Amino acid sequence: MEKYPNSGQIDGEIKALKELDQIGGIPNLIHHGMTSENKCFLILPLLNCSLRELVKSQQLSLSQTLAIGLSLIETLEKVHQKNILHLDIKLENIMVSQKLQKNSKEQLLQPGFIQLIDFGLSQTLGNSKFLKNVFIGSLNFASRASHKGESLGYKDDLESLFYVLVYLRNCKLPWSQKPSMGCKNMDIKFIGEMKASIFNTMVLCQKFPLEFSKFMQYIDELKHYQMPDYTYIKELFIKMLQNTSLSPIMDQFLNYSPVQSINQLGSSEKILIRVEQNLPNNNSIETQIQDDIIDVEAKVVHLSDLIGKYTTIQIKSIQTLNIEYDYNSSNLCITK
């Protein structure tokens, strides 16, 4: 409900929700109107909690994070096809409709389980009156172009989603814990410069598969007015999910009806996994999914994290960090 009578606070959101009616992943507008105090109101379905609240109660795995990304990409594609930009994608504006079962991934890919809300800042593409020379969005998740007051487009929603996924994986962003400079314009400028300097480096992609850096690079190459190639983007996320989910749950991904790209892969119980290591037969291995296989996330140790535990004078060589290389398994081993 509007805070003040006749303020027009939620008129834009009501208009956007009407345009996006019956799109999976967008709450249905149940009713809207005016109170006796001339305050505009709208009624939406009651959802369980936001991603902000969810990550406070449980840590999401890599495959859960990727599943959330794939679901939101499917929703954004339909929103952008209506020529609508959300412009405020952040943890608080992404909801789960029901309680998430612990370690569940297939639940996150169910149609409508992930919901994108709050279209209060949304605009249509090309609305130069509102999309230039002004900062739009959240400091942590707004695109680099928004920090510069440049024209905004489809790619800016994707960039905000990219930051959301990085946050879900790391529980922070490089700039999210920086103290405020005491002036909003200075904060906008400072954080924008941080994003510009880090984007297109591997800093944001460290805990993701290689395809995630391709997603980042693709966002960077897009023009603001250019409709993203969502088939290509979804294929990147499908590949990442296949490579991180060797369990019967993968059947759910392959038969996830809202994503046509997955359907095209078929509903077989077998998947092809490319093995990159120097094994005796370095070809595609056809692996039968078995009932007793569980989704185990690889443990990754970053050298930078280890080095940070030492003072400079203590480190003489990499052996100081007690790291050994197992040539049989091609793995780095950390010994105490």
VOGU-3710 file (C-alpha; in Angstrom, 3 decimals, decimal comma):
1> mekypnsgqi> 0,000/0,000/0,000  1,186/3,526/-0,729  2,496/5,504/2,214  0,860/8,742/1,077  -2,484/9,446/-0,633  -2,412/9,924/-4,434  1,377/9,544/-4,554  1,386/7,135/-7,507  4,042/5,048/-5,756  2,886/1,672/-7,018
11> dgeikalkel> 1,115/2,628/-10,249  4,148/1,565/-12,291  4,344/-1,788/-10,531  0,657/-2,495/-11,137  1,103/-1,666/-14,828  4,149/-3,950/-15,110  2,418/-6,855/-13,329  -0,544/-6,574/-15,697  1,857/-6,771/-18,652  3,586/-9,794/-17,122
21> dqiggipnli> 0,383/-11,631/-16,211  0,608/-15,451/-16,331  4,402/-15,514/-16,660  5,918/-18,225/-14,499  8,247/-16,788/-11,887  6,277/-13,507/-11,580  3,583/-13,234/-8,860  0,054/-12,919/-10,190  -1,696/-9,637/-9,452  -4,707/-10,783/-7,429
31> hhgmtsenkc> -6,340/-7,388/-6,990  -5,592/-3,671/-6,844  -7,550/-0,546/-6,056  -7,876/2,537/-3,856  -8,608/2,772/-0,145  -10,995/5,257/1,409  -7,896/7,368/2,249  -6,995/7,530/-1,483  -4,027/5,218/-1,050  -3,382/2,821/-3,921
41> flilpllncs> -2,914/-0,835/-2,973  -2,169/-4,156/-4,633  -2,595/-7,746/-3,473  -0,114/-10,490/-4,380  0,235/-14,142/-3,265  1,979/-14,696/0,063  5,442/-16,167/-0,610  7,689/-18,007/1,861  10,851/-15,872/2,122  13,441/-13,910/0,163
51> lrelvksqql> 16,895/-15,170/-0,796  18,301/-12,770/1,814  16,368/-14,607/4,528  17,116/-17,988/2,993  20,910/-17,601/3,033  20,748/-16,596/6,685  19,201/-19,949/7,557  21,212/-22,250/5,277  24,220/-22,209/2,972  23,410/-22,991/-0,641
61> slsqtlaigl> 25,498/-25,481/-2,599  26,987/-24,780/-6,020  24,253/-26,733/-7,820  21,524/-24,951/-5,818  23,008/-21,575/-6,758  23,153/-22,569/-10,430  19,568/-23,853/-10,285  18,417/-20,487/-8,929  20,325/-18,766/-11,736  18,766/-20,954/-14,426
71> slietlekvh> 15,270/-20,401/-13,060  15,725/-16,607/-12,967  17,227/-16,532/-16,460  14,124/-18,321/-17,734  11,954/-15,668/-16,040  14,061/-12,723/-17,238  13,837/-13,942/-20,815  10,043/-13,676/-20,697  10,162/-10,294/-18,927  12,575/-8,882/-21,503
81> qknilhldik> 10,468/-10,221/-24,360  7,781/-7,850/-23,063  10,339/-5,018/-23,425  10,362/-4,533/-19,625  13,505/-4,020/-17,538  13,371/-4,908/-13,829  16,359/-2,731/-12,792  16,358/-3,754/-9,118  17,393/-7,397/-9,015  18,781/-8,184/-5,565
91> lenimvsqkl> 18,442/-10,802/-2,819  15,439/-9,096/-1,231  13,509/-9,095/-4,532  13,942/-12,804/-5,259  11,577/-15,059/-3,331  11,011/-18,759/-2,807  7,326/-19,610/-2,867  7,582/-22,489/-0,363  9,987/-23,745/2,269  13,150/-25,059/0,629
101> qknskeqllq> 14,116/-28,581/1,604  17,722/-28,812/2,721  20,172/-29,640/-0,098  17,292/-29,814/-2,588  18,033/-28,753/-6,151  15,116/-30,109/-8,163  12,733/-28,066/-6,005  14,460/-24,849/-7,127  13,814/-25,729/-10,776  10,112/-26,345/-10,346
111> pgfiqlidfg> 8,123/-23,772/-12,368  7,192/-20,810/-10,177  9,214/-21,905/-7,140  11,587/-18,930/-7,584  9,673/-15,651/-7,894  10,940/-12,244/-9,010  9,112/-9,428/-7,221  9,096/-5,625/-6,812  8,756/-3,942/-10,188  8,638/-0,510/-8,573
121> lsqtlgnskf> 11,713/0,681/-10,498  10,967/-1,170/-13,731  10,918/0,711/-17,019  10,487/-0,077/-20,676  13,598/-0,154/-22,827  14,407/3,186/-24,431  12,716/5,313/-21,777  15,560/7,859/-21,824  13,776/10,167/-19,402  14,347/7,733/-16,536
131> lknvfigsln> 17,226/5,548/-17,638  20,020/8,104/-18,080  22,035/10,357/-15,753  20,620/8,743/-12,626  21,597/5,816/-10,408  18,972/3,058/-10,420  19,006/-0,019/-8,198  20,879/-1,271/-5,144  24,490/-0,267/-4,433  25,638/-3,870/-4,117
141> fasrashkge> 23,822/-5,304/-7,128  23,351/-2,433/-9,603  25,184/-2,673/-12,918  28,329/-0,720/-13,744  26,365/1,338/-16,271  23,906/2,425/-13,575  26,798/3,684/-11,422  27,880/5,837/-14,378  24,366/7,107/-15,134  24,496/5,553/-18,607
151> slgykddles> 21,609/4,197/-20,674  20,325/0,920/-19,242  19,086/-2,167/-21,006  18,652/-5,921/-20,843  22,305/-6,585/-20,012  22,013/-4,578/-16,784  19,430/-7,002/-15,368  21,759/-9,891/-16,251  24,704/-8,157/-14,576  22,674/-7,685/-11,388
161> lfyvlvylrn> 21,723/-11,372/-11,491  25,412/-12,230/-11,934  26,249/-10,336/-8,718  23,391/-12,093/-6,878  24,778/-15,510/-7,812  28,301/-14,499/-6,768  26,897/-13,372/-3,415  25,033/-16,674/-2,930  28,281/-18,548/-3,547  30,551/-16,383/-1,368
171> cklpwsqkps> 28,078/-14,893/1,165  29,593/-11,513/0,271  30,764/-9,314/-2,583  34,172/-7,599/-2,715  32,510/-4,223/-2,183  29,638/-5,255/0,124  31,644/-4,876/3,327  33,308/-1,577/2,499  32,442/1,173/5,019  30,273/3,970/3,706
181> mgcknmdikf> 32,091/7,151/2,745  29,299/9,209/4,303  28,032/10,560/0,987  25,710/8,612/-1,298  27,230/10,015/-4,500  30,731/9,109/-3,315  29,579/5,582/-2,414  28,002/5,202/-5,859  31,204/6,345/-7,540  33,556/4,273/-5,351
191> igemkasifn> 31,613/0,994/-5,615  31,099/1,550/-9,334  34,861/1,896/-9,799  35,426/-1,301/-7,786  32,993/-3,216/-9,977  34,627/-1,873/-13,140  38,110/-2,891/-11,970  37,091/-6,412/-10,872  34,641/-7,304/-13,648  36,184/-9,456/-16,382
201> tmvlcqkfpl> 38,737/-10,859/-13,956  38,504/-14,251/-12,260  37,947/-12,672/-8,835  34,163/-13,053/-9,066  34,228/-16,502/-10,691  36,640/-18,389/-8,420  34,071/-20,736/-6,910  32,224/-21,473/-10,153  32,860/-23,696/-13,181  34,543/-22,219/-16,262
211> efskfmqyid> 31,217/-21,582/-18,008  30,358/-18,966/-15,377  33,236/-16,786/-16,562  31,840/-17,155/-20,094  28,521/-15,848/-18,768  30,373/-12,851/-17,301  32,225/-12,227/-20,567  29,005/-12,457/-22,574  27,332/-9,843/-20,349  30,299/-7,529/-20,871
221> elkhyqmpdy> 30,114/-7,844/-24,657  26,367/-7,113/-24,913  25,082/-3,726/-26,006  22,512/-2,215/-23,637  19,776/-2,327/-26,310  20,679/-5,837/-27,540  18,369/-8,733/-26,658  20,524/-11,409/-24,976  20,865/-14,842/-26,574  19,025/-16,703/-23,846
231> tyikelfikm> 19,453/-20,063/-25,559  23,219/-19,667/-25,257  23,013/-18,497/-21,621  20,744/-21,369/-20,592  23,047/-23,860/-22,303  25,938/-22,546/-20,169  23,946/-23,079/-16,969  22,652/-26,480/-18,079  26,218/-27,604/-18,737  27,334/-26,377/-15,315
241> lqntslspim> 24,447/-28,238/-13,666  25,261/-31,415/-15,553  28,885/-31,245/-14,461  28,042/-30,645/-10,791  25,079/-33,009/-10,352  25,893/-36,679/-10,865  22,738/-37,994/-9,256  19,204/-39,121/-10,169  18,211/-35,483/-9,659  19,793/-34,818/-13,049
251> dqflnyspvq> 16,763/-36,495/-14,621  14,699/-33,676/-13,133  16,927/-31,106/-14,824  16,738/-32,876/-18,183  12,948/-32,952/-18,044  12,428/-29,442/-16,653  9,636/-28,345/-18,964  10,014/-24,518/-18,785  13,510/-24,756/-20,216  13,213/-25,968/-23,810
261> sinqlgssek> 16,970/-26,321/-24,169  16,979/-29,072/-21,552  14,119/-30,895/-23,197  16,114/-30,981/-26,412  18,787/-32,977/-24,589  16,346/-35,810/-24,047  15,097/-37,667/-21,009  17,565/-40,567/-21,008  18,960/-41,762/-17,695  22,444/-41,401/-19,139
271> ilirveqnlp> 24,487/-38,232/-19,550  27,787/-37,547/-21,268  30,575/-36,150/-19,136  33,736/-34,790/-20,710  36,805/-35,842/-18,733  39,588/-33,280/-18,953  42,228/-35,205/-16,974  44,935/-37,311/-18,626  43,169/-40,605/-18,192  44,023/-43,676/-20,331
281> nnnsietqiq> 40,987/-42,999/-22,503  40,425/-39,244/-22,655  37,139/-39,358/-24,559  33,537/-38,640/-23,605  32,530/-41,185/-20,999  28,987/-42,425/-20,965  28,149/-42,669/-17,302  25,119/-44,505/-15,977  23,446/-42,509/-13,191  23,062/-44,761/-10,196
291> ddiidveakv> 20,685/-44,510/-7,269  23,457/-44,512/-4,680  25,393/-41,607/-6,222  24,997/-38,390/-4,293  25,791/-34,817/-5,263  29,172/-34,104/-3,707  30,629/-30,655/-4,168  34,384/-30,529/-4,708  36,369/-28,905/-1,935  38,365/-26,019/-3,356
301> vhlsdligky> 41,222/-24,383/-1,479  42,470/-21,067/-2,879  46,182/-20,363/-2,506  45,348/-16,735/-1,792  43,398/-17,811/1,309  46,353/-19,880/2,556  48,892/-17,155/1,873  46,771/-14,696/3,823  47,398/-16,735/6,973  51,135/-16,034/6,851
311> ttiqiksiqt> 53,170/-12,906/7,210  55,368/-12,088/4,224  58,580/-12,891/6,092  57,343/-16,394/6,946  56,904/-17,529/3,333  60,103/-18,770/1,712  58,548/-20,859/-1,065  55,324/-22,595/-1,969  56,495/-25,561/0,123  56,029/-23,334/3,161
321> lnieydynss> 52,304/-23,702/2,625  52,590/-27,510/2,932  51,115/-28,191/-0,480  51,826/-31,427/-2,285  50,826/-32,512/-5,792  49,397/-36,000/-6,201  50,446/-37,017/-9,694  48,229/-40,109/-9,659  45,006/-38,228/-9,057  46,048/-34,825/-10,464
331> nlcitk> 44,973/-33,141/-7,239  46,533/-30,586/-4,954  46,790/-31,961/-1,433  46,922/-29,700/1,612  48,792/-31,284/4,505  48,877/-30,058/8,070
//
